[in-house]
Amino acid sequence: MSRLEGKVAFITGAARGQGRSHAVRLASEGAHVVISDICGPVDHNMIKPSSSEDLDKTLQAIADAAPGSKVISRQVDVRDADALIQLADDAVAELGGIDIVVANAGILNWAEVSDYTTEMFTAVIDVNLTGVFNTVRATVPHMIEAGRGGSVILISSAAGIKGQPFTLGYTAAKHGVVGICRGLANELGEHRIRVNSIHPSGVETAMGDAQGLMEIIMKHAETMGPLFMNSLPTLMADPSDISNAVAFLASDEAAMITGLQMKIDMGTTNR
Ligand SMILES: NC(=O)c1ccc[n+]([C@@H]2O[C@H](COP(=O)([O-])OP(=O)(O)OC[C@H]3O[C@@H](n4cnc5c(N)ncnc54)[C@H](O)[C@@H]3O)[C@@H](O)[C@H]2O)c1
């Protein structure tokens, strides 16, 4: 496969999980990749932190799957706009441009509203919404200047479409990502830069294993249960299921698609 031969892909949150899967897949299809991750804890994130060893494993997985792919790997917090701008500038200097952006980094926290604090809310907005803006802000000016089009892919969630309870900051941030997607798709169309969002439901990663959230949902199963049901008889997707969509949207096969909210959710948002 070489749908992405010679392209450069910029992927945040790539130390593990879906971000790693996307990086390996895009490299396997011919892209050079710029991978970054905070590789450490974020206050009020209830998912266990990734590490620099995790990011090294992504590096190794890319080398194994796509030995010809050039890689830039760096520890960067998406809340740090200047560090992201520096990484994008370095990517352009070393790899000749940026064609594909995958804004994937994210955190999750949960509580019933009476226990959900302003600090929890702000923390998840800072990473999952402002972090997406920072990623776009660092990369898109280079894409406009290069004048060769491109594909920006924003990782939202089923919680960006439906009213996922007990995760109010997350649900608000993921809906906000749709706003960035739709506004930016209109703004960048004239540059042939496409902007789409992806909406997974449960995916088998560290974040997908949110046992505490499941416990709260089960407490309210009578009213909340159907909200979380899928149409397909599958509970959780594999990260590669999401990478299939990322690779498609990154490729010229999706040349006529922009402003799309692509649901990879086993039908749950159709309920
Ligand atoms: N797993 C699911 O069920 C699911 C469902 C829908 C959407 N998503 C979304 O998919 C994306 C990837 O999540 P995942 O499932 O691979 O979970 P994950 O926890 O394995 O991966 C998230 C990665 O983001 C990184 N990250 C967190 N805060 C960061 C920051 N401030 N700066 C840079 N990196 C940071 C983490 O270190 C981690 O490596 C997230 O945006 C998440 O919200 C996940």
Ligand as a Chemical Component Dictionary entry (heavy atoms), coordinates in Angstrom:
data_LIG
# 
_chem_comp.id                   LIG 
_chem_comp.type                 NON-POLYMER 
_chem_comp.pdbx_formal_charge   0 
_chem_comp.three_letter_code    LIG 
# 
loop_
_chem_comp_atom.comp_id 
_chem_comp_atom.atom_id 
_chem_comp_atom.alt_atom_id 
_chem_comp_atom.type_symbol 
_chem_comp_atom.charge 
_chem_comp_atom.model_Cartn_x 
_chem_comp_atom.model_Cartn_y 
_chem_comp_atom.model_Cartn_z 
_chem_comp_atom.pdbx_ordinal 
LIG N1  N1  N 0  -10.843 4.621  23.800 1  
LIG C1  C1  C 0  -12.058 5.040  23.572 2  
LIG O1  O1  O 0  -13.031 4.334  23.932 3  
LIG C2  C2  C 0  -12.320 6.323  22.826 4  
LIG C3  C3  C 0  -13.596 6.553  22.315 5  
LIG C4  C4  C 0  -13.846 7.730  21.607 6  
LIG C5  C5  C 0  -12.847 8.662  21.406 7  
LIG N2  N2  N 1  -11.603 8.431  21.931 8  
LIG C6  C6  C 0  -10.572 9.443  21.674 9  
LIG O2  O2  O 0  -9.497  8.847  20.975 10 
LIG C7  C7  C 0  -8.286  9.586  21.231 11 
LIG C8  C8  C 0  -7.166  8.610  21.588 12 
LIG O3  O3  O 0  -7.453  7.972  22.823 13 
LIG P1  P1  P 0  -7.054  6.455  23.131 14 
LIG O4  O4  O 0  -8.300  5.671  23.138 15 
LIG O5  O5  O -1 -5.938  6.032  22.243 16 
LIG O6  O6  O 0  -6.582  6.575  24.671 17 
LIG P2  P2  P 0  -5.095  6.577  25.334 18 
LIG O7  O7  O 0  -5.285  7.066  26.698 19 
LIG O8  O8  O 0  -4.459  5.259  25.141 20 
LIG O9  O9  O 0  -4.293  7.620  24.443 21 
LIG C9  C9  C 0  -4.369  9.010  24.622 22 
LIG C10 C10 C 0  -2.968  9.563  24.467 23 
LIG O10 O10 O 0  -3.047  11.001 24.556 24 
LIG C11 C11 C 0  -1.943  11.418 25.335 25 
LIG N3  N3  N 0  -2.188  12.726 25.953 26 
LIG C12 C12 C 0  -3.030  13.013 26.983 27 
LIG N4  N4  N 0  -2.930  14.304 27.312 28 
LIG C13 C13 C 0  -2.007  14.847 26.487 29 
LIG C14 C14 C 0  -1.468  16.144 26.355 30 
LIG N5  N5  N 0  -1.849  17.154 27.159 31 
LIG N6  N6  N 0  -0.544  16.364 25.387 32 
LIG C15 C15 C 0  -0.147  15.359 24.583 33 
LIG N7  N7  N 0  -0.599  14.102 24.680 34 
LIG C16 C16 C 0  -1.534  13.850 25.621 35 
LIG C17 C17 C 0  -1.776  10.336 26.385 36 
LIG O11 O11 O 0  -0.496  10.379 26.980 37 
LIG C18 C18 C 0  -2.026  9.081  25.571 38 
LIG O12 O12 O 0  -0.850  8.537  25.030 39 
LIG C19 C19 C 0  -8.633  10.559 22.342 40 
LIG O13 O13 O 0  -8.867  11.852 21.777 41 
LIG C20 C20 C 0  -9.921  10.018 22.916 42 
LIG O14 O14 O 0  -10.710 11.010 23.518 43 
LIG C21 C21 C 0  -11.335 7.293  22.639 44 
# 
loop_
_chem_comp_bond.comp_id 
_chem_comp_bond.atom_id_1 
_chem_comp_bond.atom_id_2 
_chem_comp_bond.value_order 
_chem_comp_bond.pdbx_ordinal 
LIG N1  C1  SING 1  
LIG C1  O1  DOUB 2  
LIG C1  C2  SING 3  
LIG C2  C3  SING 4  
LIG C2  C21 DOUB 5  
LIG C3  C4  DOUB 6  
LIG C4  C5  SING 7  
LIG C5  N2  DOUB 8  
LIG N2  C6  SING 9  
LIG N2  C21 SING 10 
LIG C6  O2  SING 11 
LIG C6  C20 SING 12 
LIG O2  C7  SING 13 
LIG C7  C8  SING 14 
LIG C7  C19 SING 15 
LIG C8  O3  SING 16 
LIG O3  P1  SING 17 
LIG P1  O4  DOUB 18 
LIG P1  O5  SING 19 
LIG P1  O6  SING 20 
LIG O6  P2  SING 21 
LIG P2  O7  DOUB 22 
LIG P2  O8  SING 23 
LIG P2  O9  SING 24 
LIG O9  C9  SING 25 
LIG C9  C10 SING 26 
LIG C10 O10 SING 27 
LIG C10 C18 SING 28 
LIG O10 C11 SING 29 
LIG C11 N3  SING 30 
LIG C11 C17 SING 31 
LIG N3  C12 SING 32 
LIG N3  C16 SING 33 
LIG C12 N4  DOUB 34 
LIG N4  C13 SING 35 
LIG C13 C14 SING 36 
LIG C13 C16 DOUB 37 
LIG C14 N5  SING 38 
LIG C14 N6  DOUB 39 
LIG N6  C15 SING 40 
LIG C15 N7  DOUB 41 
LIG N7  C16 SING 42 
LIG C17 O11 SING 43 
LIG C17 C18 SING 44 
LIG C18 O12 SING 45 
LIG C19 O13 SING 46 
LIG C19 C20 SING 47 
LIG C20 O14 SING 48 
# 
